[in-house]
Amino acid sequence: MLVTSLGFRTDLMVRRLAGSSIAEGDDHIVVRTPSNPGYWWGNFLLLKGPLQAGDAARVRELFTTELPGTTTMAIGVDGTGNDPGAVAEVGALGLEVSSDVVLTADSVEAPAGPPRGLIRPLTTDADWLELGALRDAWQGPPAEAADERFRALRLAEDRDLTEGGSVAWFGAREDDVLVSALGIVCDGSGIARYQNVETHPDHRRRGHARHLLHAAATHAARELAAHTFVIVADPDYHAIALYRSAGFHDAEWMVRLQPAAR
């Protein structure tokens, strides 16, 4: 199946590098990440296009058949517009629509001034422990044991990909404490996808993420031959303005069907 969505194409790029199983059907793609069964977007169906009237039963059966034992349904809708399809079918699946903006840039503009702290790649055991703590501060503490396990597995995957050379993870430090971080992934195709831009709640609006965006792009261009940079953002979250100020432009929509946020 030819995937038209740049957002999903780069999602699939990351999943391939992470070792997920990706299987193609006539009108769908199945992504499986057995190592992290609680990861919604590591275990999902990507449909060829928007839901049509009467599709809910077929999609539910397809999900059950292709992803047996996966209790949380996650459905991607290929395309470039903000169109999930028949709203009644989304409701019949018990899911909600999540529409994000896919932004692209040929280069990322350098910030006007110097960073407030130190910008450097994450390389040590201590760095990765700090990234886990930063994520807990950014997302809030894990609500239950399953959530804690999910976060630990995601952190381990990010580290494995970084140490394998396909991903670079950068952090910003103030007073020798990690306060902001992000990753960038490139598989040699020239397209680089940003991952998890996270800043500690007490250190926002200090320019850390802006400097990290530029540092990661500079690295990806020099070391991974990247020439197109992709980032996905919630249109209602303030970070999208930051990305636009760094030279990113709205390119398309990315539509996902998922359970209500937990």
FENZI-V430189 format. One line per field, one symbol per residue. psi: psi as a letter, one per 40 degrees, with the letter a starting at -180 (. if undefined). A space follows every 10 residues. Layout:
BEGIN
psi->???
END
This chain:
BEGIN
psi->hhhdhddddd dddddddeei hhhhadfihh hhgdegeehd eegihhidai hihedddddd ddddddgheh ehhhhihiie iggeahdddd ddefiihhhi hhiiidihii idiiidahhi ihdidddddd ddddddddei ihdidddddd dddddddddd ddeeeeihhi ihhhffhhei iiihhheeee hhhihghhhh defifeeddd dddddddddd dddefiehhh ihiheeiddd dddddeeiih diihhihiii h.
END
